[in-house]
Amino acid sequence: MQFGTLSDLALKKYLSYLWGVKALMIKTGILGNSIKGQLVELVPVSLDWLQDFHEYSVQAELYEHLEFNAFRTMEDSREYLNKLIFRSSSAGTQYWFIKLPDNEKVVGTIGLHSFDQSRNSVEVGYGVSPEYWGQGIFKATLGMIINFAFNEIAVHRIVARTSANNTASICGLEKLGFIREGEMRDYYRDTDGHRFNALLYSKLSTDI
């Protein structure tokens, strides 16, 4: 495949560069657009989905392994969503909503952030509504992000951090080929001052 005078490999390297400087509008239309899969569709975060976002953001179960408490009001959700939108306009970051195409329902969030151009590395963060746990949504979503990162923008390394007690997250990462690299002691600190460990995982493009 040719794109102008660029080979397919050269195009992927170029897209990786564009990701680093956050050029969202390019001829291929890859960056900043939706990513469609069989089970879910990933749509860039926006206030259009605030109500759905709020519905799962107030569920205490979602925060069992996080550092902050569940949101209480719509304004709490709006404020945090605006932060995700703002971060997605900056270099090296993009967040998507996880949407079920059958009913147009948003049931979670996933994002790529902390892009390091020199190392060609990026970190993934995610959260799925507790009402949809155990339905294969996380596996499908993370699989789409892996494919996007490796095959569309030519990232070499994807990093993931998760609580050492979050067995569901750990199992999901390992099922998709992420390798545990180590344990980060007292990495997290919740609002009550309780500290807990994080596990560091990674997946390389050469692992596939």
Backbone hydrogen bonds, N-H to C=O, Kabsch-Sander energy under -0.5 kcal/mol:
donor,donor_aa,acceptor,acceptor_aa,energy
3,F,6,L,-2.2
5,T,3,F,-0.5
6,L,3,F,-2.2
8,D,1,M,-0.6
11,L,7,S,-2.4
12,K,8,D,-2.0
13,K,9,L,-2.1
14,Y,10,A,-2.2
15,L,11,L,-2.6
16,S,12,K,-2.0
17,Y,13,K,-1.8
18,L,14,Y,-2.4
19,W,15,L,-2.4
20,G,16,S,-1.6
21,V,17,Y,-1.4
22,K,18,L,-0.6
22,K,19,W,-0.8
23,A,18,L,-2.2
24,L,22,K,-1.2
26,I,24,L,-0.9
29,G,26,I,-1.5
33,N,30,I,-1.0
35,I,42,L,-2.5
37,G,40,V,-1.9
41,E,99,K,-2.7
42,L,35,I,-3.3
43,V,41,E,-0.6
43,V,97,F,-2.1
45,V,95,Y,-1.8
49,W,46,S,-1.3
50,L,47,L,-1.6
53,F,49,W,-2.4
54,H,50,L,-2.8
55,E,51,Q,-1.9
56,Y,52,D,-1.3
57,S,53,F,-1.6
58,V,54,H,-1.1
59,Q,56,Y,-1.0
60,A,58,V,-0.6
62,L,59,Q,-1.3
63,Y,60,A,-1.6
64,E,61,E,-1.3
66,L,63,Y,-1.5
71,F,57,S,-1.9
77,S,73,T,-1.7
78,R,74,M,-2.7
79,E,75,E,-2.6
80,Y,76,D,-2.0
81,L,77,S,-2.7
82,N,78,R,-2.5
83,K,79,E,-1.3
84,L,80,Y,-1.9
85,I,81,L,-2.4
86,F,82,N,-2.5
87,R,83,K,-2.8
88,S,84,L,-1.9
89,S,85,I,-0.6
89,S,86,F,-1.3
90,S,87,R,-1.4
92,G,19,W,-1.2
93,T,90,S,-1.1
94,Q,112,L,-2.7
96,W,110,I,-3.4
97,F,43,V,-3.8
98,I,108,G,-2.8
99,K,41,E,-3.1
99,K,97,F,-0.7
100,L,105,K,-3.1
103,N,100,L,-0.5
104,E,100,L,-1.6
105,K,100,L,-0.9
107,V,98,I,-3.2
108,G,98,I,-0.6
109,T,127,G,-2.9
110,I,96,W,-2.4
111,G,125,G,-2.8
112,L,94,Q,-2.8
113,H,123,E,-2.8
115,F,92,G,-1.2
116,D,121,S,-3.2
117,Q,115,F,-0.6
120,N,116,D,-1.4
121,S,116,D,-1.7
122,V,157,R,-2.2
123,E,113,H,-3.0
124,V,159,V,-2.8
125,G,111,G,-2.3
127,G,109,T,-2.3
129,S,107,V,-3.5
132,Y,129,S,-2.4
133,W,130,P,-1.3
135,Q,132,Y,-1.0
140,A,136,G,-2.1
141,T,137,I,-2.7
142,L,138,F,-3.0
143,G,139,K,-2.1
144,M,140,A,-1.7
145,I,141,T,-2.0
146,I,142,L,-2.6
147,N,143,G,-2.1
148,F,144,M,-2.4
149,A,145,I,-3.0
150,F,146,I,-2.6
151,N,147,N,-2.6
152,E,147,N,-0.6
152,E,148,F,-1.7
153,I,148,F,-1.6
155,V,149,A,-3.3
156,H,120,N,-2.3
157,R,120,N,-1.7
158,I,203,K,-2.7
159,V,122,V,-2.7
160,A,201,Y,-2.6
161,R,124,V,-0.5
162,T,199,L,-1.7
164,A,197,N,-2.3
166,N,163,S,-1.6
167,T,165,N,-1.6
170,I,166,N,-2.4
171,C,167,T,-2.8
172,G,168,A,-2.2
173,L,169,S,-2.4
174,E,170,I,-2.4
175,K,171,C,-2.3
176,L,172,G,-1.0
176,L,173,L,-0.5
177,G,174,E,-1.6
178,F,173,L,-2.4
179,I,202,S,-3.3
181,E,200,L,-3.3
182,G,200,L,-1.1
184,M,198,A,-3.5
185,R,183,E,-0.8
187,Y,184,M,-1.2
188,Y,196,F,-2.5
190,D,194,H,-2.6
191,T,67,E,-0.7
193,G,190,D,-1.9
196,F,188,Y,-1.7
198,A,184,M,-2.2
199,L,162,T,-3.3
200,L,182,G,-2.7
201,Y,160,A,-3.1
201,Y,199,L,-0.5
202,S,179,I,-1.7
203,K,158,I,-2.1
205,S,156,H,-2.6
207,D,204,L,-1.6
208,I,205,S,-0.7
